[in-house]
Amino acid sequence: MRKLVVSIVLSLDGYINGPGGEFIAPEWSPDLDRWTGRMIERFDTLIYGRTAWEKMSEFWPQAGRDETLPEPTRALAAFMNGSRKLVFSRTLNEVSAWENSKKAEGAFNEVIAREREREGKDMVIFAGALMAQSALRSDAVDELWLLTLPELFGHGTRLFEGHNLRRKLSLLEIERMDTGAVLTRYAINPV
């Protein structure tokens, strides 16, 4: 059965973006390239809410055509553009701006339950705090992949805000990256 993973970059103080809502990217490095490669190998379905999908759909299709980008970024663009994308939104009617995107039909847990039964690799949410929070609230997340940057943002959107999920986690992996960031992978233990 396929798993749902939340894979998020966040600051040490728990924010996934800066005070103005801006994405603060991790410093690119060989370790980050390897981490990106692991995502490409593990996932084939990207789960989005409207806001994150709109932001990603503005960047990745063009990045896929930009031959001046470094090879790891081009590989990530090919993954992003080639992967199946499910978009959860009550207000977005059209998702044709980004190839392989489909609007999710039904309640989150119902859609994820159907997706778990499909053939293929695992699913991932790696953009959008609100979608990650919603998935955590619904108790649908199997693993957390947290790339914690050695930075304090001070303000922004917190990842762990309002999810109301109290669970024990099992540490699967911890890795210190060459930039000082730390990758931690946890399994969310069932009730």
C-alpha positions in Angstrom: 0.0 0.0 0.0 1.3 3.5 -0.9 2.2 5.9 1.9 1.6 9.6 2.3 4.7 11.6 3.3 5.0 15.2 4.4 8.4 16.5 3.3 9.0 20.1 4.3 11.9 22.5 4.6 11.6 24.5 7.8 13.5 26.8 10.1 14.8 25.8 13.5 11.9 27.8 15.0 9.3 25.9 13.0 8.5 28.2 10.1 8.2 27.0 6.5 8.4 30.5 5.0 9.5 34.0 6.0 7.5 36.8 7.6 6.1 38.0 4.2 5.1 34.5 3.2 8.1 34.1 1.0 9.7 30.7 0.4 13.2 30.6 1.9 15.1 27.9 -0.1 17.8 25.8 1.5 21.3 26.4 0.4 22.0 24.1 -2.6 24.8 21.6 -2.0 25.8 18.0 -2.9 23.9 16.7 0.1 20.7 18.5 -1.0 21.2 17.0 -4.5 21.2 13.5 -2.9 18.2 14.3 -0.8 16.4 15.5 -4.0 17.4 12.3 -5.7 15.8 10.3 -3.0 12.6 12.1 -3.4 12.6 11.5 -7.1 13.2 7.8 -6.5 10.5 7.5 -3.8 7.5 9.5 -5.0 5.3 9.7 -8.1 2.3 11.7 -6.8 2.5 15.2 -5.5 -0.4 16.5 -3.3 -1.2 20.2 -3.3 -3.6 22.8 -2.0 -4.5 25.6 -4.3 -1.9 28.2 -3.1 1.1 25.9 -3.3 0.0 24.4 -6.7 -0.4 27.9 -8.2 3.0 29.0 -7.0 4.7 25.8 -8.2 2.8 25.8 -11.6 4.3 29.3 -12.2 7.9 28.1 -11.8 8.4 24.4 -12.7 7.1 24.2 -16.3 9.5 27.0 -17.3 12.3 25.5 -15.3 11.9 22.3 -17.2 12.8 24.1 -20.4 15.7 26.1 -18.9 18.9 24.4 -20.1 21.1 26.8 -18.1 20.0 25.3 -14.8 22.4 22.8 -13.1 21.8 19.2 -13.8 20.2 18.4 -10.4 17.7 21.2 -10.8 16.8 20.0 -14.3 16.3 16.5 -12.9 14.1 17.9 -10.2 12.2 19.9 -12.8 11.6 16.7 -14.9 10.3 15.0 -11.8 8.0 17.9 -10.8 6.6 18.2 -14.3 6.3 14.5 -15.0 4.8 13.5 -11.7 1.1 13.1 -11.2 -0.3 16.1 -9.2 -3.5 16.0 -7.2 -4.9 19.5 -6.3 -7.3 20.0 -3.4 -9.2 23.2 -3.8 -12.8 24.5 -3.4 -12.2 27.6 -5.5 -9.8 26.5 -8.3 -11.7 25.2 -11.3 -9.0 24.6 -13.8 -5.6 22.9 -13.3 -4.4 22.5 -16.9 -1.7 25.1 -16.5 0.7 22.4 -15.3 0.9 19.1 -17.0 -0.2 15.9 -15.2 -2.4 17.9 -12.7 -5.8 16.8 -11.7 -8.3 18.4 -9.4 -9.0 16.0 -6.5 -12.7 14.9 -6.3 -14.0 14.2 -2.8 -13.0 14.6 0.8 -9.3 14.4 1.6 -9.4 11.1 3.4 -11.5 9.5 0.7 -9.2 10.6 -2.0 -6.0 9.5 -0.1 -7.7 6.1 0.7 -8.3 5.6 -3.1 -4.8 6.7 -3.9 -3.2 4.3 -1.4 -4.7 1.4 -3.4 -3.3 2.6 -6.8 -0.2 1.0 -8.2 2.9 3.1 -8.0 5.3 4.9 -5.7 4.4 6.9 -2.6 2.7 10.3 -2.4 4.2 13.5 -1.0 3.2 16.9 0.3 6.2 19.1 0.2 4.8 22.5 -0.3 2.1 24.3 1.6 1.7 24.5 5.3 -2.1 24.5 5.1 -2.2 21.3 3.1 0.3 19.6 5.4 -1.7 20.8 8.5 -4.9 19.5 6.9 -3.3 16.1 6.2 -2.0 15.9 9.7 -5.4 16.8 11.1 -7.0 14.1 9.0 -4.5 11.5 10.4 -3.6 10.5 6.9 0.2 11.1 7.1 2.5 8.1 7.4 5.9 9.8 7.5 7.4 13.2 8.2 10.6 14.2 6.4 11.8 17.5 7.9 14.8 19.4 6.5 15.5 21.8 9.3 17.6 24.8 8.3 20.1 26.3 10.7 18.2 29.6 10.7 15.6 31.4 12.7 12.9 33.1 10.6 11.1 34.7 13.5 7.7 34.9 11.8 5.9 33.2 8.9 3.7 30.2 8.7 4.4 27.4 11.2 4.2 23.8 10.0 2.9 22.4 13.3 0.0 24.8 13.9 -3.5 23.6 14.6 -3.1 20.0 13.6 -4.5 18.6 16.9 -2.6 15.3 16.3 -1.0 13.8 19.3 1.1 10.8 18.2 4.3 9.1 19.1 6.9 9.2 16.3 9.5 6.7 15.4 12.8 8.1 14.2 13.7 6.5 10.9 16.8 8.6 10.0 18.8 11.6 11.0 21.4 13.1 8.8 23.5 16.2 9.1 23.8 17.9 5.7 26.9 19.6 4.5 25.2 23.0 4.9 24.5 22.5 8.6 20.8 21.6 7.9 19.5 18.5 9.5 17.3 15.9 7.8 15.0 13.9 10.1 12.6 11.2 9.0 9.9 10.0 11.3 7.1 7.4 11.0 3.9 8.5 12.6 2.8 5.6 14.8 -0.8 4.4 14.5 -3.1 4.9 17.5 
